[in-house]
Amino acid sequence: MSESPATARTQAKANRRTVLLDSAAALFAQRGFNGVSIEDLGSAAGVSGPAVYRHFSGKQALLGALLVGVSEDLLAGGRAALAAGHDDAATLRALVAFHVDFALSKPDVIRVQDRDFDSLSTEDRRQVRILQRAYVELWVEVLGRLYPDRGADMRRLQAHAVFGLINSTPHSVALHGRRPGASGARPVLEAMAWNGLAGS
């Protein structure tokens, strides 16, 4: 049975929004938020510049959708790891594997977050911080069950340090002109992250 015209239009709009977000991630990563115009974004997505406004109110709103969206995805993925019902050690390994997969599959978004976070609207900055703090606390919770002798501040520091390690990979890979994962980065990152968390 074929889709109704309304359903087809809704799907086409969703697809175009996804293409715009992917194009924005690539362009912002290459040139920075201030170096990209609405016309650039439309052209990269295969539409005219003014057509971008059918999906986003402007360039800043597109940046917000990108970074809020990825923060929502991180939190959802982290919650899924905790909800899987594994023992605590397996849950921590699942969190590490999930974050490594994120870093290797979303290098452009990581570069945009690092460089253009301050270009977000005040509300989007607040929302990203709320979501990312909630994600950190998932790690703190699991670490607390595994290592109850460690204080919450220490566990939080360890989580942030591991994020820094994993999230640095897109930058180093870009410097050497190789794609993430092509040189076996995943097992190295997972082992280093686990060792950093398991150490005293």
Secondary structure by P-SEA (a helix, b strand, c coil): ccccaaaaaaaaaaaaaaaaaaaaaaaaaacccccccaaaaaaaacccccccccccccaaaaaaaaaaaaaaaaaaaaaaaaaccccaaaaaaaaaaaaaaaaaacaaaaaaaacccccccaaaaaaaaaaaaaaaaaaaaaaaaacccccaaaaaaaaaaaaaaaaaaaaaaaaacccccccaaaaaaaaaaaaaaacc
